[in-house]
């Protein structure tokens, strides 16, 4: 089951998301709004199933309307350790979602929130689940290796030829990184924090992929063909 989490950052029009990442939203997806992220539901053509948050940013009349429409409301105390987005993601895990897409996690006035949302990909509760942050130009996922059987992890990179793919080490970095279908290949190489070794690679095959033997690797895909 897929869950879509609506965070409170910037969200492009539905047409832009569909054009950049075809099939990003499954018709039967569970939709969870994190506080004021509920405002994105209607423009995206989504119906909220669960609202989670401390209510410090959503308009009271909007929250009341959600409740009146039968949406489950999970109001938590403002003094908490987790962000509203984290609580929404954990609610998706609680509902047994094995794939989670988070929109509204990037952009907006709080850069620290964007960083925290990227770091959320490393949450222990998400091990074994497919999770991505996306907006109209960017899709971010985290590869963790080895898998539960001790084997390297293979992460597909399907998309347009010419699209940018950046591979950034996360945490202690990644070892044994091998790519296929990218212009600048990596062959069983380490990626460590600091050097920009994995920045701005280019997809040369629609079925590109990256394999990681050990560690964590952020995979940042950019729609289109603009190099930076």
C-alpha positions in Angstrom: 0.0 0.0 0.0 1.2 3.5 -0.8 0.8 6.5 1.5 1.1 10.1 0.4 2.2 12.5 3.1 1.3 16.2 2.6 3.9 18.4 4.4 3.7 22.2 4.7 6.4 23.2 2.2 6.0 24.2 -1.4 4.0 22.0 -3.7 3.7 22.5 -7.5 0.5 22.0 -9.5 -0.6 18.4 -10.0 0.1 18.6 -13.7 3.8 19.5 -13.0 4.2 16.6 -10.6 2.6 14.2 -13.1 4.8 15.4 -15.9 8.0 15.2 -13.9 7.2 11.8 -12.1 4.6 9.8 -14.0 2.6 7.5 -11.7 3.9 9.1 -8.5 0.4 8.9 -6.9 -1.5 5.6 -6.8 -5.3 6.0 -7.1 -5.8 4.0 -3.9 -3.1 5.7 -1.8 -3.7 6.6 1.8 -3.4 10.4 2.2 -2.1 11.8 5.4 -1.8 15.5 6.0 0.8 17.0 8.4 -0.8 20.0 9.9 -1.1 22.9 7.4 0.0 20.4 4.6 -3.8 19.7 4.4 -4.1 22.8 2.2 -2.4 20.9 -0.7 -5.0 18.1 -0.9 -7.6 19.9 -3.0 -5.2 21.4 -5.6 -3.6 18.0 -6.0 -7.0 16.2 -6.4 -6.5 14.2 -3.2 -8.8 13.4 -0.3 -7.3 13.4 3.1 -7.8 10.2 5.1 -5.9 11.2 8.3 -4.8 14.6 9.7 -1.9 14.6 12.1 -0.3 17.6 13.9 -0.3 20.0 16.8 -2.5 22.5 15.0 -0.2 25.4 15.3 -0.3 26.3 11.6 -3.5 25.1 10.1 -6.5 27.5 10.0 -9.1 26.4 12.6 -11.9 26.5 10.1 -10.0 24.2 7.7 -9.4 21.7 10.5 -13.0 21.8 11.6 -14.1 21.2 8.0 -11.8 18.2 7.7 -13.4 16.8 10.9 -16.9 17.5 9.6 -16.0 15.6 6.4 -15.2 12.5 8.4 -11.4 12.8 8.3 -9.7 11.2 11.3 -8.1 14.0 13.4 -5.0 13.2 15.5 -4.2 16.3 17.5 -1.0 16.1 19.5 0.6 18.5 22.1 2.8 21.3 20.7 5.6 20.3 23.1 6.9 17.2 21.3 10.1 15.7 20.0 8.8 14.9 16.5 8.0 17.2 13.6 4.4 17.0 12.3 5.8 15.5 9.1 7.6 12.8 11.1 4.4 12.0 12.9 2.5 11.7 9.6 5.2 9.4 8.3 5.0 7.2 11.4 1.3 7.1 11.0 1.8 5.8 7.5 4.1 3.1 8.9 1.4 2.3 11.6 -1.1 1.8 8.7 1.3 -0.7 7.1 2.3 1.4 4.1 5.2 -0.2 2.3 5.7 2.8 0.0 5.6 6.5 1.1 5.7 9.6 -1.0 6.2 12.9 0.8 5.2 16.1 -1.0 5.6 19.6 0.5 8.8 18.5 2.3 11.1 20.8 0.3 11.1 24.6 -0.1 9.2 27.1 2.0 10.6 29.6 4.5 12.2 27.1 6.8 15.4 25.6 5.3 15.9 23.7 8.6 12.6 21.9 8.0 13.7 20.9 4.5 17.0 19.4 5.9 15.1 17.6 8.7 12.7 16.1 6.1 15.6 14.8 4.0 17.2 13.4 7.2 13.8 11.7 8.0 14.6 9.2 5.2 17.1 7.6 7.6 14.4 7.0 10.3 14.7 3.4 11.6 11.0 2.9 11.1 11.4 3.3 7.4 13.9 0.4 6.9 12.6 -1.9 4.2 10.1 0.6 2.9 10.3 2.6 -0.4 10.2 6.3 0.6 10.7 9.4 -1.5 10.5 13.2 -1.2 9.4 14.9 -4.4 8.5 18.2 -5.9 8.1 19.3 -9.5 11.8 19.1 -10.2 13.4 16.8 -7.6 12.9 13.3 -6.2 15.0 12.2 -3.2 15.4 8.7 -1.8 17.9 7.0 0.5 19.6 3.7 -0.3 20.8 1.7 2.8 23.0 -1.3 2.5 23.4 -4.2 3.0 19.9 -5.6 3.0 18.6 -7.9 5.7 20.4 -10.8 4.2 23.7 -9.0 4.0 23.6 -8.5 0.3 24.2 -5.3 -1.7 21.2 -3.1 -2.4 20.1 -2.4 -6.0 18.2 0.8 -6.5 16.6 1.4 -9.9 16.8 4.9 -11.5 14.1 4.9 -14.2 13.5 8.1 -16.0 14.2 10.3 -18.9 17.5 10.0 -20.7 19.4 13.2 -20.0 18.0 13.6 -16.5 20.4 14.5 -13.7 21.1 12.0 -11.0 23.2 13.0 -7.9 24.6 10.5 -5.5 25.5 11.9 -2.1 27.0 10.0 0.8 24.9 10.2 4.0 26.0 9.5 7.5 29.3 7.7 7.4 29.1 7.5 3.6 28.8 4.6 1.2 31.1 1.9 0.0 31.0 -0.3 -3.1 29.0 2.0 -5.2 28.4 0.8 -8.8 26.3 2.5 -11.4 24.8 1.5 -14.7 23.2 3.8 -17.3 24.9 6.9 -16.1 27.3 9.1 -18.1 30.0 9.0 -15.4 30.2 5.4 -14.1 31.2 4.4 -10.6 32.7 0.9 -10.3 32.6 -0.5 -6.8 33.8 2.8 -5.4 33.4 4.6 -2.1 31.6 7.9 -1.7 32.6 9.9 1.4 31.4 13.1 2.9 33.0 16.3 1.6 34.0 15.7 -2.0 31.4 16.3 -4.7 32.2 13.1 -6.5 28.6 12.0 -7.1 27.2 15.4 -8.1 25.4 15.9 -11.4 25.6 12.6 -13.2 23.5 12.1 -16.3 21.1 9.3 -17.1 22.1 7.7 -20.4 19.6 4.8 -20.3 16.0 4.8 -19.2 16.8 1.8 -17.0 19.7 3.2 -15.1 20.5 1.9 -11.6 22.9 2.2 -8.6 24.1 -0.6 -6.4 25.5 0.0 -2.9 27.4 -2.7 -0.9 27.5 -0.8 2.4 26.4 2.5 4.0 23.8 5.1 3.1 23.5 7.0 -0.1 21.1 9.9 -1.0 19.8 9.6 -4.5 18.7 12.9 -5.9 17.0 12.9 -9.3 16.3 16.1 -11.2 13.6 16.1 -13.9 14.7 17.6 -17.2 18.1 17.8 -18.8 19.7 21.0 -17.3 23.2 20.6 -16.0 24.5 22.6 -13.0 
